[in-house]
Amino acid sequence: MAVIHIFNPEHDIALASNLSNFTAPHAARQLRHDLGYLPALWAEDGDCVLVDNVAKAERDFMRLVHRPFGRFIDQTMLCTLNESFRRVVPWGWDRALRAYLLRWGFQSVPTEQKLTTVRRLSHRCKAASLLAELQTEGTTGQAWVGGSPTFVRNVLAEQRRIVVKAPWSSSGRGIRFVDDSLPESVERWLKNVIKAQRNIVVERYCDKVKDFGMEFESDGRGRVTYLGLSLFSTRNGAYTGSILAPEEEKREMIGRYIDLELLDTVRDRICQRLGELYNHRYAGPFGIDMMVVRGDGRHPFLLNPCVEINVRRTMGHVALALARECPAGSVMRVEFIDHTYKLKIQQ
């Protein structure tokens, strides 16, 4: 069965709103318009990719990987697809995308109940729980879930330095760093988040040395497959780029800080635990963001094994796909130039 692929980078914001009639912010719409061709990197023969502008997508994809892709379509072409195109594979599933597809006549979309399950699995309390389960010698990190500014102040009094996160948000927008005392501006933000999303997640601050992640795929039947490491960079919580390299080279880079046996143990525990959690609940790609952090005398560096769980495709999956097309050691960057987002490969 042929597949329609969709890049909907507004997904995290749509999850937070939980609305069927949702209008994405301008930046998210621009990102979707400019990089809508990305699913062509993993689409199979016979599949198609939905984009805003077919000619632009064909041109930008060819410029990126120096090969054509079989079929880009825009929304006006959706109604012309034959019966074989019944499966939709987006960046991530949410109520807004479901409503959009229904308006264009597609009935083979997840039920509201299934999307509610995906949203619950995307709540940051799941990352907090997994973080606790992954703790072992050589790891660090602690997170709490509460429902009031008083709860946050109490954690801050104990920890002195914390990270406060909205249950659902995107690219650092729902994150605040707090030292010593709770500013009035942060307290107002907290109250608004709790009113809209019912609770708040607080993490003990870690002194980050390096961002990285692991990418996975769930079959929805209890099996989770590890796909590879993702070595990426961020600025103000937002993704900026990834290293494109073979798995062994990426392992060697992380191995300068963290025992690789520990890394493998964490990987295997994630596959087991999330295989159980996602069984009959979620099928598709997901990624877990991690950090190397400064440690103590016994461990100069420690592993924070679960900073975020992204129950969707990630830029790490994009990097894994591009690594098969580009020279080892290249860097994939997303840049905003002349009011346009561009994916660039630097060697």
C-alpha positions in Angstrom: 0.0 0.0 0.0 1.4 3.4 -1.0 2.0 6.0 1.7 1.4 9.7 1.9 4.2 11.3 3.9 3.7 14.7 5.7 6.2 17.0 7.4 4.2 18.8 10.1 6.8 20.5 12.4 4.0 22.3 14.2 3.0 19.0 15.8 4.3 19.7 19.3 2.5 23.0 19.5 -0.6 21.3 18.1 -0.4 18.8 20.9 -0.2 21.5 23.5 -3.3 23.2 22.1 -5.2 19.9 21.6 -7.5 21.7 19.1 -8.9 20.4 15.8 -9.2 23.9 14.5 -5.6 24.9 15.1 -3.6 27.6 13.3 0.2 27.1 13.6 2.4 30.1 14.4 4.0 31.7 11.4 7.5 30.3 12.0 6.1 26.7 12.1 4.1 27.3 8.9 7.3 28.7 7.3 9.3 25.7 8.4 6.7 23.4 6.9 6.6 25.3 3.7 10.4 25.4 3.3 11.4 21.9 4.4 8.3 20.0 3.5 10.3 17.8 1.1 12.2 16.1 4.1 10.1 12.9 4.1 11.4 12.1 0.6 14.6 11.0 2.4 12.8 7.9 3.9 9.9 7.5 1.5 9.8 4.3 -0.5 9.2 3.8 -4.2 5.6 4.5 -5.0 5.0 6.8 -2.0 4.3 10.5 -2.3 5.1 13.5 -0.1 2.7 16.3 0.6 4.2 19.8 0.2 3.0 23.3 -0.2 4.9 23.9 -3.5 5.8 21.0 -5.7 8.3 22.8 -7.9 10.1 24.2 -4.9 10.2 20.8 -3.2 11.6 19.1 -6.3 14.3 21.8 -6.7 15.3 21.9 -3.0 15.4 18.1 -2.7 17.6 17.8 -5.8 19.9 20.4 -4.5 20.2 18.6 -1.1 20.9 15.0 -2.2 21.5 15.4 -6.0 18.8 12.9 -7.0 15.1 13.3 -7.9 12.2 12.0 -5.9 9.3 10.3 -7.6 6.3 12.2 -6.5 5.6 15.4 -4.6 2.0 16.5 -4.4 0.2 19.6 -3.0 -3.2 19.6 -1.3 -5.0 20.2 -4.5 -3.8 16.8 -5.7 -5.0 14.9 -2.7 -8.4 14.2 -4.2 -6.8 12.8 -7.4 -5.0 10.0 -5.5 -6.3 6.5 -6.2 -7.5 4.0 -3.6 -4.0 2.6 -3.0 -3.0 5.8 -1.1 -4.8 5.1 2.2 -2.0 5.2 4.7 -0.7 8.6 6.0 2.7 8.8 7.7 3.2 12.3 9.3 6.0 13.8 11.3 3.6 13.3 14.3 -0.1 12.6 14.8 -2.3 15.2 16.5 -5.9 16.4 16.3 -5.2 19.3 14.0 -3.7 17.0 11.3 -6.5 14.5 11.7 -9.1 17.3 11.1 -7.1 18.6 8.1 -7.1 15.1 6.4 -10.8 14.5 7.1 -11.6 17.8 5.4 -9.8 16.5 2.3 -11.7 13.3 2.3 -9.3 10.9 4.0 -11.1 8.5 6.4 -8.1 6.2 7.2 -6.9 8.4 10.1 -6.4 7.5 13.8 -9.5 7.8 16.0 -9.8 10.6 18.6 -9.2 8.0 21.3 -5.9 6.9 19.7 -4.7 10.5 19.4 -5.6 11.1 23.0 -3.3 8.1 23.8 -0.5 9.6 21.7 -0.9 12.9 23.5 -0.7 11.2 26.9 2.4 9.4 25.9 3.9 12.7 24.9 3.3 14.3 28.3 6.6 15.1 30.0 5.6 13.1 33.0 6.4 10.0 30.9 10.0 11.3 30.5 10.2 12.0 34.2 9.1 8.4 35.0 11.5 6.9 32.4 14.4 9.0 33.8 13.8 7.4 37.3 13.7 3.9 35.8 16.9 4.4 33.9 19.0 5.5 36.9 22.0 3.3 37.6 25.8 3.7 38.3 27.0 6.5 36.0 23.7 8.2 35.4 22.1 11.3 36.9 18.9 13.3 36.7 15.7 13.8 38.7 12.3 15.1 37.8 9.0 15.8 39.6 5.4 16.5 38.5 3.2 18.9 40.4 0.3 21.2 40.1 1.0 24.5 41.7 3.6 27.3 42.0 4.0 26.3 45.7 5.1 22.8 44.6 7.7 24.5 42.3 9.0 26.8 45.1 9.4 23.8 47.4 11.5 21.9 44.9 13.5 25.0 44.3 14.2 25.5 48.0 15.7 22.0 48.1 17.6 22.0 44.7 18.5 25.7 44.5 18.6 25.4 40.7 15.9 23.9 38.5 14.4 23.6 35.1 10.7 24.1 34.8 8.8 22.6 31.8 5.3 22.7 30.5 3.9 19.2 29.9 3.6 19.9 26.2 5.7 22.4 24.2 8.2 22.7 21.4 11.8 23.7 20.9 12.5 25.2 24.3 9.4 27.5 24.2 7.9 25.8 27.3 11.0 25.7 29.4 12.3 28.1 32.1 15.6 28.0 34.1 15.2 29.2 37.7 18.0 30.0 40.2 17.5 30.6 43.9 14.1 32.3 43.8 11.0 32.3 41.6 10.6 35.5 39.6 7.2 37.0 39.2 7.3 36.6 35.4 8.0 32.9 35.8 5.2 32.5 38.4 2.7 34.1 36.0 3.9 31.8 33.3 3.5 28.8 35.7 0.0 29.7 36.6 -1.0 30.0 32.9 0.6 26.6 32.1 -1.1 24.9 35.0 -4.4 26.5 34.1 -4.1 25.2 30.5 -2.3 21.9 31.0 -3.2 21.1 34.6 0.4 20.4 35.9 4.0 21.2 35.6 7.3 19.3 35.4 10.4 20.3 37.4 13.9 18.9 36.8 17.0 19.2 38.9 19.4 21.4 36.8 22.3 19.5 35.2 25.5 21.2 34.0 25.4 20.1 30.4 28.5 19.2 28.4 27.0 17.7 25.3 23.6 17.1 23.7 22.8 13.8 22.0 20.0 11.4 21.6 18.9 7.9 20.5 16.4 7.3 17.7 13.9 4.4 17.8 11.0 2.8 16.0 8.0 1.2 17.7 6.0 -1.5 15.8 3.1 -1.0 18.2 3.1 -4.7 19.1 5.7 -4.6 21.9 8.8 -4.3 19.9 11.1 -1.3 19.8 14.0 -1.1 17.4 17.0 1.0 18.0 18.0 3.0 14.9 21.1 5.0 15.9 22.7 7.8 17.8 21.9 11.5 17.1 24.6 14.0 17.9 23.0 17.4 17.7 23.4 21.0 18.9 20.8 23.5 20.2 20.6 27.2 20.8 18.2 28.5 23.5 16.5 25.1 23.5 15.9 25.0 19.7 17.6 22.6 17.4 20.3 23.9 15.1 22.2 21.0 13.6 23.5 17.4 13.6 26.6 15.5 12.8 26.3 13.0 9.9 28.6 10.1 10.6 28.6 6.2 10.9 27.3 4.8 14.1 30.8 3.7 15.3 32.2 7.2 14.9 29.3 8.7 16.9 29.8 6.0 19.6 33.5 6.9 19.7 32.6 10.6 20.2 30.2 9.8 23.1 32.7 7.2 24.5 35.1 10.0 25.3 32.7 11.0 28.1 30.6 7.9 28.9 31.3 4.2 29.2 29.8 2.6 26.1 28.6 -0.4 28.1 26.5 2.1 30.1 25.2 3.5 26.9 24.2 0.1 25.6 22.5 -0.8 28.9 20.4 2.3 28.8 19.5 1.6 25.1 18.4 -1.9 25.9 16.3 -0.8 28.9 14.6 1.8 26.8 13.7 -0.8 24.1 12.3 -3.1 26.8 10.4 -0.5 28.8 8.9 1.5 25.9 8.2 -1.7 24.1 5.9 -2.5 27.0 4.5 1.0 27.3 3.8 1.5 23.5 2.3 -2.0 23.0 -1.1 -1.4 21.3 -0.7 2.3 22.0 1.9 3.7 19.5 3.5 2.6 16.3 6.0 4.8 14.6 9.3 6.6 15.1 10.4 8.3 18.3 13.5 9.8 19.9 14.9 10.3 23.3 17.1 13.4 24.0 20.0 12.8 26.5 22.9 14.8 27.9 26.4 14.3 29.0 26.7 16.4 32.2 29.5 17.3 34.5 29.9 14.8 37.3 31.9 14.5 40.5 35.3 13.2 41.6 34.3 9.6 41.0 32.7 10.3 37.6 34.0 13.3 35.7 31.0 13.0 33.4 27.6 11.5 34.0 24.8 10.5 31.6 21.3 12.1 31.9 19.5 9.3 30.0 16.2 10.9 29.4 15.8 14.7 29.0 12.9 14.4 26.6 10.8 11.7 24.8 9.6 12.9 21.4 6.7 10.6 20.4 7.2 11.5 16.7 9.9 11.6 14.1 12.8 13.9 14.9 15.6 15.7 13.2 17.8 12.9 14.5 15.9 10.6 12.1 16.5 13.1 9.3 20.2 13.0 10.2 20.3 9.2 10.1 18.7 9.2 6.6 21.0 11.9 5.3 24.1 10.1 6.7 23.5 7.5 4.0 23.6 10.2 1.3 26.4 12.5 2.5 30.2 12.1 3.2 31.0 11.1 6.8 31.8 14.0 9.1 29.4 16.3 7.4 27.2 18.6 9.5 23.5 19.1 8.8 22.3 22.6 9.8 18.9 24.3 9.7 19.5 28.0 9.0 17.1 30.9 8.6 18.4 33.1 5.7 16.5 35.8 3.8 13.2 34.8 5.5 13.6 31.2 4.5 14.5 28.0 6.3 17.3 26.1 4.6 18.8 22.7 5.3 22.5 22.8 4.6 25.2 20.2 4.5 28.6 21.4 5.5 31.6 19.2 4.9 
